């Protein structure tokens, strides 16, 4: 039982880590660090770096919420801790 619990939390932490990495890269990376490089590309009439800082990171965050819920459901079923 201890190994199953440990594996469950490892899968959960791995999922959270990956989601936070993507969120950081999109919000901080694309919105701030890489903005000067991305601003040479235009999306909807706005520089891409500006778009990521203002809109893109929010869209990615919302997508990640749904992905997290779906993937956590899969992990819960895999380790038989799901709710019926």
mmCIF file as gemmi writes it, N, C-alpha and C atoms, coordinates in Angstrom:
data_model
loop_
_atom_site.group_PDB
_atom_site.id
_atom_site.type_symbol
_atom_site.label_atom_id
_atom_site.label_alt_id
_atom_site.label_comp_id
_atom_site.label_asym_id
_atom_site.label_entity_id
_atom_site.label_seq_id
_atom_site.pdbx_PDB_ins_code
_atom_site.Cartn_x
_atom_site.Cartn_y
_atom_site.Cartn_z
_atom_site.occupancy
_atom_site.B_iso_or_equiv
_atom_site.pdbx_formal_charge
_atom_site.auth_seq_id
_atom_site.auth_asym_id
_atom_site.pdbx_PDB_model_num
ATOM 1 N N . UNK Axp A 1 ? 0.824 -1.201 0 1 0 ? 1 A 1
ATOM 2 C CA . UNK Axp A 1 ? 0 0 0 1 0 ? 1 A 1
ATOM 3 C C . UNK Axp A 1 ? 0.865 1.261 0 1 0 ? 1 A 1
ATOM 4 N N . UNK Axp A 2 ? 1.972 1.233 0.721 1 0 ? 2 A 1
ATOM 5 C CA . UNK Axp A 2 ? 2.872 2.385 0.79 1 0 ? 2 A 1
ATOM 6 C C . UNK Axp A 2 ? 3.467 2.706 -0.582 1 0 ? 2 A 1
ATOM 7 N N . UNK Axp A 3 ? 3.822 1.68 -1.353 1 0 ? 3 A 1
ATOM 8 C CA . UNK Axp A 3 ? 4.384 1.91 -2.687 1 0 ? 3 A 1
ATOM 9 C C . UNK Axp A 3 ? 3.353 2.53 -3.623 1 0 ? 3 A 1
ATOM 10 N N . UNK Axp A 4 ? 2.099 2.068 -3.523 1 0 ? 4 A 1
ATOM 11 C CA . UNK Axp A 4 ? 1.026 2.61 -4.352 1 0 ? 4 A 1
ATOM 12 C C . UNK Axp A 4 ? 0.764 4.071 -4.009 1 0 ? 4 A 1
ATOM 13 N N . UNK Axp A 5 ? 0.773 4.39 -2.725 1 0 ? 5 A 1
ATOM 14 C CA . UNK Axp A 5 ? 0.568 5.769 -2.293 1 0 ? 5 A 1
ATOM 15 C C . UNK Axp A 5 ? 1.719 6.652 -2.766 1 0 ? 5 A 1
ATOM 16 N N . UNK Axp A 6 ? 2.929 6.145 -2.664 1 0 ? 6 A 1
ATOM 17 C CA . UNK Axp A 6 ? 4.109 6.892 -3.099 1 0 ? 6 A 1
ATOM 18 C C . UNK Axp A 6 ? 4.058 7.126 -4.613 1 0 ? 6 A 1
ATOM 19 N N . UNK Axp A 7 ? 3.675 6.122 -5.375 1 0 ? 7 A 1
ATOM 20 C CA . UNK Axp A 7 ? 3.587 6.254 -6.826 1 0 ? 7 A 1
ATOM 21 C C . UNK Axp A 7 ? 2.498 7.248 -7.212 1 0 ? 7 A 1
ATOM 22 N N . UNK Axp A 8 ? 1.383 7.226 -6.479 1 0 ? 8 A 1
ATOM 23 C CA . UNK Axp A 8 ? 0.289 8.174 -6.744 1 0 ? 8 A 1
ATOM 24 C C . UNK Axp A 8 ? 0.764 9.61 -6.554 1 0 ? 8 A 1
ATOM 25 N N . UNK Axp A 9 ? 1.449 9.872 -5.437 1 0 ? 9 A 1
ATOM 26 C CA . UNK Axp A 9 ? 1.907 11.24 -5.185 1 0 ? 9 A 1
ATOM 27 C C . UNK Axp A 9 ? 3.02 11.647 -6.126 1 0 ? 9 A 1
ATOM 28 N N . UNK Axp A 10 ? 3.84 10.71 -6.547 1 0 ? 10 A 1
ATOM 29 C CA . UNK Axp A 10 ? 4.861 11.035 -7.553 1 0 ? 10 A 1
ATOM 30 C C . UNK Axp A 10 ? 4.211 11.459 -8.863 1 0 ? 10 A 1
ATOM 31 N N . UNK Axp A 11 ? 3.167 10.737 -9.281 1 0 ? 11 A 1
ATOM 32 C CA . UNK Axp A 11 ? 2.463 11.093 -10.518 1 0 ? 11 A 1
ATOM 33 C C . UNK Axp A 11 ? 1.792 12.457 -10.382 1 0 ? 11 A 1
ATOM 34 N N . UNK Axp A 12 ? 1.205 12.72 -9.229 1 0 ? 12 A 1
ATOM 35 C CA . UNK Axp A 12 ? 0.534 13.999 -8.993 1 0 ? 12 A 1
ATOM 36 C C . UNK Axp A 12 ? 1.53 15.156 -8.999 1 0 ? 12 A 1
ATOM 37 N N . UNK Axp A 13 ? 2.633 14.992 -8.306 1 0 ? 13 A 1
ATOM 38 C CA . UNK Axp A 13 ? 3.657 16.04 -8.254 1 0 ? 13 A 1
ATOM 39 C C . UNK Axp A 13 ? 4.278 16.266 -9.624 1 0 ? 13 A 1
ATOM 40 N N . UNK Axp A 14 ? 4.493 15.199 -10.385 1 0 ? 14 A 1
ATOM 41 C CA . UNK Axp A 14 ? 5.048 15.33 -11.737 1 0 ? 14 A 1
ATOM 42 C C . UNK Axp A 14 ? 4.096 16.137 -12.618 1 0 ? 14 A 1
ATOM 43 N N . UNK Axp A 15 ? 2.796 15.856 -12.519 1 0 ? 15 A 1
ATOM 44 C CA . UNK Axp A 15 ? 1.807 16.61 -13.287 1 0 ? 15 A 1
ATOM 45 C C . UNK Axp A 15 ? 1.832 18.091 -12.909 1 0 ? 15 A 1
ATOM 46 N N . UNK Axp A 16 ? 1.818 18.379 -11.623 1 0 ? 16 A 1
ATOM 47 C CA . UNK Axp A 16 ? 1.852 19.774 -11.16 1 0 ? 16 A 1
ATOM 48 C C . UNK Axp A 16 ? 3.124 20.486 -11.602 1 0 ? 16 A 1
ATOM 49 N N . UNK Axp A 17 ? 4.248 19.797 -11.49 1 0 ? 17 A 1
ATOM 50 C CA . UNK Axp A 17 ? 5.529 20.386 -11.906 1 0 ? 17 A 1
ATOM 51 C C . UNK Axp A 17 ? 5.497 20.749 -13.386 1 0 ? 17 A 1
ATOM 52 N N . UNK Axp A 18 ? 5.005 19.842 -14.219 1 0 ? 18 A 1
ATOM 53 C CA . UNK Axp A 18 ? 4.978 20.098 -15.657 1 0 ? 18 A 1
ATOM 54 C C . UNK Axp A 18 ? 4.028 21.239 -16.009 1 0 ? 18 A 1
ATOM 55 N N . UNK Axp A 19 ? 2.886 21.294 -15.347 1 0 ? 19 A 1
ATOM 56 C CA . UNK Axp A 19 ? 1.942 22.38 -15.604 1 0 ? 19 A 1
ATOM 57 C C . UNK Axp A 19 ? 2.539 23.721 -15.19 1 0 ? 19 A 1
ATOM 58 N N . UNK Axp A 20 ? 3.205 23.771 -14.058 1 0 ? 20 A 1
ATOM 59 C CA . UNK Axp A 20 ? 3.81 25.024 -13.605 1 0 ? 20 A 1
ATOM 60 C C . UNK Axp A 20 ? 4.958 25.461 -14.506 1 0 ? 20 A 1
ATOM 61 N N . UNK Axp A 21 ? 5.713 24.51 -15.037 1 0 ? 21 A 1
ATOM 62 C CA . UNK Axp A 21 ? 6.792 24.851 -15.971 1 0 ? 21 A 1
ATOM 63 C C . UNK Axp A 21 ? 6.225 25.487 -17.23 1 0 ? 21 A 1
ATOM 64 N N . UNK Axp A 22 ? 5.177 24.878 -17.783 1 0 ? 22 A 1
ATOM 65 C CA . UNK Axp A 22 ? 4.55 25.434 -18.992 1 0 ? 22 A 1
ATOM 66 C C . UNK Axp A 22 ? 3.987 26.816 -18.696 1 0 ? 22 A 1
ATOM 67 N N . UNK Axp A 23 ? 3.304 26.948 -17.575 1 0 ? 23 A 1
ATOM 68 C CA . UNK Axp A 23 ? 2.722 28.239 -17.221 1 0 ? 23 A 1
ATOM 69 C C . UNK Axp A 23 ? 3.807 29.305 -17.068 1 0 ? 23 A 1
ATOM 70 N N . UNK Axp A 24 ? 4.915 28.969 -16.42 1 0 ? 24 A 1
ATOM 71 C CA . UNK Axp A 24 ? 6.016 29.908 -16.261 1 0 ? 24 A 1
ATOM 72 C C . UNK Axp A 24 ? 6.597 30.304 -17.614 1 0 ? 24 A 1
ATOM 73 N N . UNK Axp A 25 ? 6.822 29.328 -18.479 1 0 ? 25 A 1
ATOM 74 C CA . UNK Axp A 25 ? 7.409 29.626 -19.783 1 0 ? 25 A 1
ATOM 75 C C . UNK Axp A 25 ? 6.502 30.518 -20.622 1 0 ? 25 A 1
ATOM 76 N N . UNK Axp A 26 ? 5.206 30.292 -20.537 1 0 ? 26 A 1
ATOM 77 C CA . UNK Axp A 26 ? 4.281 31.103 -21.327 1 0 ? 26 A 1
ATOM 78 C C . UNK Axp A 26 ? 4.122 32.498 -20.722 1 0 ? 26 A 1
ATOM 79 N N . UNK Axp A 27 ? 3.893 32.575 -19.42 1 0 ? 27 A 1
ATOM 80 C CA . UNK Axp A 27 ? 3.617 33.879 -18.821 1 0 ? 27 A 1
ATOM 81 C C . UNK Axp A 27 ? 4.875 34.717 -18.653 1 0 ? 27 A 1
ATOM 82 N N . UNK Axp A 28 ? 5.872 34.176 -18.004 1 0 ? 28 A 1
ATOM 83 C CA . UNK Axp A 28 ? 7.089 34.954 -17.745 1 0 ? 28 A 1
ATOM 84 C C . UNK Axp A 28 ? 8.022 34.934 -18.952 1 0 ? 28 A 1
ATOM 85 N N . UNK Axp A 29 ? 8.205 33.741 -19.518 1 0 ? 29 A 1
ATOM 86 C CA . UNK Axp A 29 ? 9.129 33.609 -20.645 1 0 ? 29 A 1
ATOM 87 C C . UNK Axp A 29 ? 8.666 34.362 -21.875 1 0 ? 29 A 1
ATOM 88 N N . UNK Axp A 30 ? 7.491 33.986 -22.398 1 0 ? 30 A 1
ATOM 89 C CA . UNK Axp A 30 ? 7.003 34.611 -23.625 1 0 ? 30 A 1
ATOM 90 C C . UNK Axp A 30 ? 6.535 36.04 -23.386 1 0 ? 30 A 1
ATOM 91 N N . UNK Axp A 31 ? 5.991 36.314 -22.21 1 0 ? 31 A 1
ATOM 92 C CA . UNK Axp A 31 ? 5.47 37.651 -21.933 1 0 ? 31 A 1
ATOM 93 C C . UNK Axp A 31 ? 6.522 38.663 -21.554 1 0 ? 31 A 1
ATOM 94 N N . UNK Axp A 32 ? 7.655 38.215 -20.994 1 0 ? 32 A 1
ATOM 95 C CA . UNK Axp A 32 ? 8.662 39.165 -20.507 1 0 ? 32 A 1
ATOM 96 C C . UNK Axp A 32 ? 10.043 38.885 -21.101 1 0 ? 32 A 1
ATOM 97 N N . UNK Axp A 33 ? 10.568 37.699 -20.863 1 0 ? 33 A 1
ATOM 98 C CA . UNK Axp A 33 ? 11.945 37.403 -21.278 1 0 ? 33 A 1
ATOM 99 C C . UNK Axp A 33 ? 12.136 37.405 -22.79 1 0 ? 33 A 1
ATOM 100 N N . UNK Axp A 34 ? 11.223 36.758 -23.506 1 0 ? 34 A 1
ATOM 101 C CA . UNK Axp A 34 ? 11.364 36.634 -24.952 1 0 ? 34 A 1
ATOM 102 C C . UNK Axp A 34 ? 10.503 37.632 -25.713 1 0 ? 34 A 1
ATOM 103 N N . UNK Axp A 35 ? 9.901 38.577 -25.007 1 0 ? 35 A 1
ATOM 104 C CA . UNK Axp A 35 ? 9.008 39.545 -25.65 1 0 ? 35 A 1
ATOM 105 C C . UNK Axp A 35 ? 9.69 40.344 -26.754 1 0 ? 35 A 1
ATOM 106 N N . UNK Axp A 36 ? 10.89 40.866 -26.548 1 0 ? 36 A 1
ATOM 107 C CA . UNK Axp A 36 ? 11.508 41.632 -27.639 1 0 ? 36 A 1
ATOM 108 C C . UNK Axp A 36 ? 11.69 40.799 -28.916 1 0 ? 36 A 1
ATOM 109 N N . UNK Axp A 37 ? 12.042 39.549 -28.757 1 0 ? 37 A 1
ATOM 110 C CA . UNK Axp A 37 ? 12.221 38.679 -29.912 1 0 ? 37 A 1
ATOM 111 C C . UNK Axp A 37 ? 10.863 38.343 -30.552 1 0 ? 37 A 1
ATOM 112 N N . UNK Axp A 38 ? 9.837 38.103 -29.725 1 0 ? 38 A 1
ATOM 113 C CA . UNK Axp A 38 ? 8.513 37.747 -30.237 1 0 ? 38 A 1
ATOM 114 C C . UNK Axp A 38 ? 7.769 38.941 -30.83 1 0 ? 38 A 1
ATOM 115 N N . UNK Axp A 39 ? 8.145 40.145 -30.441 1 0 ? 39 A 1
ATOM 116 C CA . UNK Axp A 39 ? 7.424 41.335 -30.916 1 0 ? 39 A 1
ATOM 117 C C . UNK Axp A 39 ? 7.603 41.58 -32.409 1 0 ? 39 A 1
ATOM 118 N N . UNK Axp A 40 ? 8.54 40.895 -33.043 1 0 ? 40 A 1
ATOM 119 C CA . UNK Axp A 40 ? 8.683 41.035 -34.487 1 0 ? 40 A 1
ATOM 120 C C . UNK Axp A 40 ? 7.573 40.297 -35.234 1 0 ? 40 A 1
ATOM 121 N N . UNK Axp A 41 ? 6.834 39.443 -34.523 1 0 ? 41 A 1
ATOM 122 C CA . UNK Axp A 41 ? 5.705 38.708 -35.09 1 0 ? 41 A 1
ATOM 123 C C . UNK Axp A 41 ? 4.421 39.375 -34.6 1 0 ? 41 A 1
ATOM 124 N N . UNK Axp A 42 ? 3.461 39.497 -35.493 1 0 ? 42 A 1
ATOM 125 C CA . UNK Axp A 42 ? 2.208 40.153 -35.142 1 0 ? 42 A 1
ATOM 126 C C . UNK Axp A 42 ? 1.076 39.134 -35.106 1 0 ? 42 A 1
ATOM 127 N N . UNK Axp A 43 ? 0.199 39.259 -34.109 1 0 ? 43 A 1
ATOM 128 C CA . UNK Axp A 43 ? -0.972 38.399 -33.983 1 0 ? 43 A 1
ATOM 129 C C . UNK Axp A 43 ? -2.187 39.286 -33.746 1 0 ? 43 A 1
ATOM 130 N N . UNK Axp A 44 ? -3.085 39.338 -34.709 1 0 ? 44 A 1
ATOM 131 C CA . UNK Axp A 44 ? -4.269 40.189 -34.58 1 0 ? 44 A 1
ATOM 132 C C . UNK Axp A 44 ? -3.935 41.664 -34.534 1 0 ? 44 A 1
ATOM 133 N N . UNK Axp A 45 ? -2.842 42.039 -35.134 1 0 ? 45 A 1
ATOM 134 C CA . UNK Axp A 45 ? -2.444 43.444 -35.16 1 0 ? 45 A 1
ATOM 135 C C . UNK Axp A 45 ? -1.612 43.882 -33.968 1 0 ? 45 A 1
ATOM 136 N N . UNK Axp A 46 ? -1.346 42.968 -33.044 1 0 ? 46 A 1
ATOM 137 C CA . UNK Axp A 46 ? -0.542 43.292 -31.856 1 0 ? 46 A 1
ATOM 138 C C . UNK Axp A 46 ? 0.737 42.481 -31.864 1 0 ? 46 A 1
ATOM 139 N N . UNK Axp A 47 ? 1.815 43.017 -31.298 1 0 ? 47 A 1
ATOM 140 C CA . UNK Axp A 47 ? 3.054 42.25 -31.205 1 0 ? 47 A 1
ATOM 141 C C . UNK Axp A 47 ? 2.829 40.978 -30.377 1 0 ? 47 A 1
ATOM 142 N N . UNK Axp A 48 ? 3.427 39.881 -30.787 1 0 ? 48 A 1
ATOM 143 C CA . UNK Axp A 48 ? 3.196 38.593 -30.141 1 0 ? 48 A 1
ATOM 144 C C . UNK Axp A 48 ? 3.627 38.59 -28.673 1 0 ? 48 A 1
ATOM 145 N N . UNK Axp A 49 ? 4.715 39.254 -28.339 1 0 ? 49 A 1
ATOM 146 C CA . UNK Axp A 49 ? 5.135 39.34 -26.939 1 0 ? 49 A 1
ATOM 147 C C . UNK Axp A 49 ? 4.099 40.035 -26.078 1 0 ? 49 A 1
ATOM 148 N N . UNK Axp A 50 ? 3.536 41.115 -26.591 1 0 ? 50 A 1
ATOM 149 C CA . UNK Axp A 50 ? 2.468 41.824 -25.882 1 0 ? 50 A 1
ATOM 150 C C . UNK Axp A 50 ? 1.24 40.935 -25.745 1 0 ? 50 A 1
ATOM 151 N N . UNK Axp A 51 ? 0.891 40.217 -26.815 1 0 ? 51 A 1
ATOM 152 C CA . UNK Axp A 51 ? -0.279 39.337 -26.789 1 0 ? 51 A 1
ATOM 153 C C . UNK Axp A 51 ? -0.124 38.251 -25.724 1 0 ? 51 A 1
ATOM 154 N N . UNK Axp A 52 ? 1.054 37.627 -25.649 1 0 ? 52 A 1
ATOM 155 C CA . UNK Axp A 52 ? 1.272 36.605 -24.625 1 0 ? 52 A 1
ATOM 156 C C . UNK Axp A 52 ? 1.17 37.194 -23.226 1 0 ? 52 A 1
ATOM 157 N N . UNK Axp A 53 ? 1.711 38.371 -23.034 1 0 ? 53 A 1
ATOM 158 C CA . UNK Axp A 53 ? 1.662 38.99 -21.708 1 0 ? 53 A 1
ATOM 159 C C . UNK Axp A 53 ? 0.236 39.352 -21.315 1 0 ? 53 A 1
ATOM 160 N N . UNK Axp A 54 ? -0.581 39.77 -22.273 1 0 ? 54 A 1
ATOM 161 C CA . UNK Axp A 54 ? -1.929 40.242 -21.953 1 0 ? 54 A 1
ATOM 162 C C . UNK Axp A 54 ? -3.007 39.165 -22.08 1 0 ? 54 A 1
ATOM 163 N N . UNK Axp A 55 ? -2.926 38.321 -23.084 1 0 ? 55 A 1
ATOM 164 C CA . UNK Axp A 55 ? -3.997 37.371 -23.353 1 0 ? 55 A 1
ATOM 165 C C . UNK Axp A 55 ? -3.53 35.916 -23.338 1 0 ? 55 A 1
ATOM 166 N N . UNK Axp A 56 ? -2.408 35.648 -23.953 1 0 ? 56 A 1
ATOM 167 C CA . UNK Axp A 56 ? -1.959 34.272 -24.147 1 0 ? 56 A 1
ATOM 168 C C . UNK Axp A 56 ? -1.763 33.493 -22.868 1 0 ? 56 A 1
ATOM 169 N N . UNK Axp A 57 ? -1.185 34.119 -21.874 1 0 ? 57 A 1
ATOM 170 C CA . UNK Axp A 57 ? -0.956 33.404 -20.613 1 0 ? 57 A 1
ATOM 171 C C . UNK Axp A 57 ? -2.279 33.068 -19.921 1 0 ? 57 A 1
ATOM 172 N N . UNK Axp A 58 ? -3.283 33.909 -20.082 1 0 ? 58 A 1
ATOM 173 C CA . UNK Axp A 58 ? -4.597 33.626 -19.494 1 0 ? 58 A 1
ATOM 174 C C . UNK Axp A 58 ? -5.241 32.442 -20.207 1 0 ? 58 A 1
ATOM 175 N N . UNK Axp A 59 ? -5.173 32.432 -21.539 1 0 ? 59 A 1
ATOM 176 C CA . UNK Axp A 59 ? -5.745 31.312 -22.303 1 0 ? 59 A 1
ATOM 177 C C . UNK Axp A 59 ? -5.041 30 -21.954 1 0 ? 59 A 1
ATOM 178 N N . UNK Axp A 60 ? -3.734 30.042 -21.87 1 0 ? 60 A 1
ATOM 179 C CA . UNK Axp A 60 ? -2.975 28.838 -21.525 1 0 ? 60 A 1
ATOM 180 C C . UNK Axp A 60 ? -3.345 28.373 -20.126 1 0 ? 60 A 1
ATOM 181 N N . UNK Axp A 61 ? -3.508 29.295 -19.191 1 0 ? 61 A 1
ATOM 182 C CA . UNK Axp A 61 ? -3.876 28.93 -17.825 1 0 ? 61 A 1
ATOM 183 C C . UNK Axp A 61 ? -5.245 28.244 -17.79 1 0 ? 61 A 1
ATOM 184 N N . UNK Axp A 62 ? -6.196 28.754 -18.54 1 0 ? 62 A 1
ATOM 185 C CA . UNK Axp A 62 ? -7.531 28.138 -18.584 1 0 ? 62 A 1
ATOM 186 C C . UNK Axp A 62 ? -7.461 26.75 -19.2 1 0 ? 62 A 1
ATOM 187 N N . UNK Axp A 63 ? -6.704 26.61 -20.276 1 0 ? 63 A 1
ATOM 188 C CA . UNK Axp A 63 ? -6.513 25.29 -20.891 1 0 ? 63 A 1
ATOM 189 C C . UNK Axp A 63 ? -5.88 24.331 -19.899 1 0 ? 63 A 1
ATOM 190 N N . UNK Axp A 64 ? -4.915 24.826 -19.134 1 0 ? 64 A 1
ATOM 191 C CA . UNK Axp A 64 ? -4.244 23.977 -18.15 1 0 ? 64 A 1
ATOM 192 C C . UNK Axp A 64 ? -5.193 23.534 -17.037 1 0 ? 64 A 1
ATOM 193 N N . UNK Axp A 65 ? -6.144 24.345 -16.663 1 0 ? 65 A 1
ATOM 194 C CA . UNK Axp A 65 ? -7.126 23.947 -15.645 1 0 ? 65 A 1
ATOM 195 C C . UNK Axp A 65 ? -7.902 22.727 -16.122 1 0 ? 65 A 1
ATOM 196 N N . UNK Axp A 66 ? -8.376 22.774 -17.37 1 0 ? 66 A 1
ATOM 197 C CA . UNK Axp A 66 ? -9.121 21.643 -17.906 1 0 ? 66 A 1
ATOM 198 C C . UNK Axp A 66 ? -8.238 20.414 -18.088 1 0 ? 66 A 1
ATOM 199 N N . UNK Axp A 67 ? -6.998 20.63 -18.541 1 0 ? 67 A 1
ATOM 200 C CA . UNK Axp A 67 ? -6.072 19.512 -18.698 1 0 ? 67 A 1
ATOM 201 C C . UNK Axp A 67 ? -5.771 18.871 -17.34 1 0 ? 67 A 1
ATOM 202 N N . UNK Axp A 68 ? -5.555 19.694 -16.32 1 0 ? 68 A 1
ATOM 203 C CA . UNK Axp A 68 ? -5.275 19.184 -14.985 1 0 ? 68 A 1
ATOM 204 C C . UNK Axp A 68 ? -6.432 18.33 -14.47 1 0 ? 68 A 1
ATOM 205 N N . UNK Axp A 69 ? -7.656 18.823 -14.634 1 0 ? 69 A 1
ATOM 206 C CA . UNK Axp A 69 ? -8.824 18.073 -14.163 1 0 ? 69 A 1
ATOM 207 C C . UNK Axp A 69 ? -8.936 16.736 -14.89 1 0 ? 69 A 1
ATOM 208 N N . UNK Axp A 70 ? -8.731 16.744 -16.201 1 0 ? 70 A 1
ATOM 209 C CA . UNK Axp A 70 ? -8.804 15.504 -16.982 1 0 ? 70 A 1
ATOM 210 C C . UNK Axp A 70 ? -7.709 14.532 -16.573 1 0 ? 70 A 1
ATOM 211 N N . UNK Axp A 71 ? -6.496 15.036 -16.487 1 0 ? 71 A 1
ATOM 212 C CA . UNK Axp A 71 ? -5.35 14.166 -16.175 1 0 ? 71 A 1
ATOM 213 C C . UNK Axp A 71 ? -5.417 13.659 -14.735 1 0 ? 71 A 1
ATOM 214 N N . UNK Axp A 72 ? -5.859 14.488 -13.796 1 0 ? 72 A 1
ATOM 215 C CA . UNK Axp A 72 ? -5.991 14.024 -12.409 1 0 ? 72 A 1
ATOM 216 C C . UNK Axp A 72 ? -7.052 12.936 -12.31 1 0 ? 72 A 1
ATOM 217 N N . UNK Axp A 73 ? -8.12 13.053 -13.082 1 0 ? 73 A 1
ATOM 218 C CA . UNK Axp A 73 ? -9.117 11.992 -13.122 1 0 ? 73 A 1
ATOM 219 C C . UNK Axp A 73 ? -8.521 10.684 -13.613 1 0 ? 73 A 1
ATOM 220 N N . UNK Axp A 74 ? -7.674 10.78 -14.632 1 0 ? 74 A 1
ATOM 221 C CA . UNK Axp A 74 ? -7.004 9.578 -15.144 1 0 ? 74 A 1
ATOM 222 C C . UNK Axp A 74 ? -6.059 8.979 -14.109 1 0 ? 74 A 1
ATOM 223 N N . UNK Axp A 75 ? -5.304 9.833 -13.435 1 0 ? 75 A 1
ATOM 224 C CA . UNK Axp A 75 ? -4.377 9.354 -12.398 1 0 ? 75 A 1
ATOM 225 C C . UNK Axp A 75 ? -5.163 8.72 -11.255 1 0 ? 75 A 1
ATOM 226 N N . UNK Axp A 76 ? -6.259 9.351 -10.842 1 0 ? 76 A 1
ATOM 227 C CA . UNK Axp A 76 ? -7.093 8.795 -9.772 1 0 ? 76 A 1
ATOM 228 C C . UNK Axp A 76 ? -7.625 7.417 -10.143 1 0 ? 76 A 1
ATOM 229 N N . UNK Axp A 77 ? -8.09 7.26 -11.385 1 0 ? 77 A 1
ATOM 230 C CA . UNK Axp A 77 ? -8.589 5.95 -11.82 1 0 ? 77 A 1
ATOM 231 C C . UNK Axp A 77 ? -7.458 4.922 -11.906 1 0 ? 77 A 1
ATOM 232 N N . UNK Axp A 78 ? -6.302 5.367 -12.368 1 0 ? 78 A 1
ATOM 233 C CA . UNK Axp A 78 ? -5.152 4.465 -12.481 1 0 ? 78 A 1
ATOM 234 C C . UNK Axp A 78 ? -4.765 3.888 -11.122 1 0 ? 78 A 1
ATOM 235 N N . UNK Axp A 79 ? -4.847 4.703 -10.074 1 0 ? 79 A 1
ATOM 236 C CA . UNK Axp A 79 ? -4.462 4.26 -8.734 1 0 ? 79 A 1
ATOM 237 C C . UNK Axp A 79 ? -5.671 3.893 -7.863 1 0 ? 79 A 1
ATOM 238 N N . UNK Axp A 80 ? -6.842 3.827 -8.486 1 0 ? 80 A 1
ATOM 239 C CA . UNK Axp A 80 ? -8.078 3.402 -7.837 1 0 ? 80 A 1
ATOM 240 C C . UNK Axp A 80 ? -8.412 4.246 -6.606 1 0 ? 80 A 1
ATOM 241 N N . UNK Axp A 81 ? -8.318 5.552 -6.756 1 0 ? 81 A 1
ATOM 242 C CA . UNK Axp A 81 ? -8.717 6.471 -5.688 1 0 ? 81 A 1
ATOM 243 C C . UNK Axp A 81 ? -9.769 7.461 -6.198 1 0 ? 81 A 1
ATOM 244 N N . UNK Axp A 82 ? -10.421 7.11 -7.302 1 0 ? 82 A 1
ATOM 245 C CA . UNK Axp A 82 ? -11.406 7.989 -7.921 1 0 ? 82 A 1
ATOM 246 C C . UNK Axp A 82 ? -12.722 7.956 -7.173 1 0 ? 82 A 1
ATOM 247 N N . UNK Axp A 83 ? -13.508 8.997 -7.411 1 0 ? 83 A 1
ATOM 248 C CA . UNK Axp A 83 ? -14.846 9.075 -6.859 1 0 ? 83 A 1
ATOM 249 C C . UNK Axp A 83 ? -15.825 8.568 -7.897 1 0 ? 83 A 1
ATOM 250 N N . UNK Axp A 84 ? -16.849 7.878 -7.447 1 0 ? 84 A 1
ATOM 251 C CA . UNK Axp A 84 ? -17.849 7.356 -8.394 1 0 ? 84 A 1
ATOM 252 C C . UNK Axp A 84 ? -18.95 8.331 -8.645 1 0 ? 84 A 1
